[in-house]
Amino acid sequence: MRGAVDVVRPSWDTPERATRLLLASTLEHVLPTIARAANTLHLDVYADPGLLEVVDPEPDGRRLSRLLQRLARELTIAETEAVRVAADPPDDAVALATRLLTAPSLAVELARRGVTVEVGVLADAELWPVYQPIVSLADGAVVAHEALLRGRADGREIGGGDLFFLAESAGWLPRLDRIAREAAIRGAAGWLGGADLYVNSNPAAVYRPQVCLAGTERAVHDSGLSPEQLVFEVVESHAITDRGHLLSVLEHHRSLGWRVALDDVGAGWSSLALVSAVRPDVVKLDKELVARLTDAGPRAVARSVISLAHGLGAVVVAEGVESERVADEVLELGADLGQGWFFGRPVRPEPEVEQELTFA
């Protein structure tokens, strides 16, 4: 596997230290709790029903930073998510109203400031795609690769799950999802050949497909890959959150010639109904389900999913295939393709040229 490797060093909108906060909440007890904490730190506090203004009398904002650290310890996650906050809001009424309409939750503000999670890790990380082979169970031929995101910060490698957790906590999920999609496509252009490319995508990161996926569409065009080679994966747990939105996103994918896959199928009770509603081109069996195929229950679930998928004309990929025994089991059940360490681990392409990309 050889080709150009895209090393992505994105810039993130991390806030500077603030001297004034405007907080709003419909929970009656939260703002008084914040006001009491602010008073103990000798901050200036101005309260109105449902609204709280906290001002640091010192120009460096250190007391306000201490308040945020204290709130991260003393408020529950549910409470921080129920508070909206605007840092250093403008005095102009129109500008203030605009700011309040887009104000993040206190949970997001804390995350972006690195108070509750190590957002600094994400802010300083180098990102790149790795690729895991997907093979035909019938003859072992490699027919596709799934792209996964990896990162490096402070000399250590970070997995994609941790990267996306941090991004979602800080309200940066749409940006990281776009970076991962486009890096996956560009990184595969030099070596993929005629194989398919599976790309993960979270529908929650796509507000309006025509706008949010425009950069991905350009990346496919610029890569020289055929649209039919692209298979965009949606995780089942994400899919059931807003089915109407999901279907509109997937319809846009299909209008561009891309195929869609439903990932982790079998992990929840709604799997069969969801497969029928989404009608994906590819169904990926959940790795936990595959690991339990020696039990009658999981085996029956897998057989039902495979039968339904084939009835809808979909290809079935068994994930988490770690041994020859499991490969034989999923083949006997009717799965078409396999993915897992038995066939190959995710690897970074050997670089012919290493490119550094900056995402604005």
Secondary structure, 3 states (H helix, E strand, C coil): CEEEEEEECCCCCCCCCCCEEEEEECCCCHHHHHHHHHHHCCCEEEEECCEEEEECCCCCCHHHHHHHHHHHHHCCHHHHHCEEEEECCCCCHHHHHHHHHCCCEHHHHHHHCCCCCCHHHHHHCEEEEEEEEEEECCCCCEEEEEEEEEEEECCEEEEHHHHHHHHHHCCCHHHHHHHHHHHHHHHHCCCCCCCEEEEECCHHHCCCHHHHCHHHHHHHHHHCCCHHHEEEEEEHHHHCCCHHHHHHHHHHHHHCCCEEEEEEECCCCCHHHHHHHHCCCEEEECHHHHHCCCCHHHHHHHHHHHHHHHHCCCEEEECCCCCHHHHHHHHHHCCCEECCCCCCCCECCEEEEEEEECCC
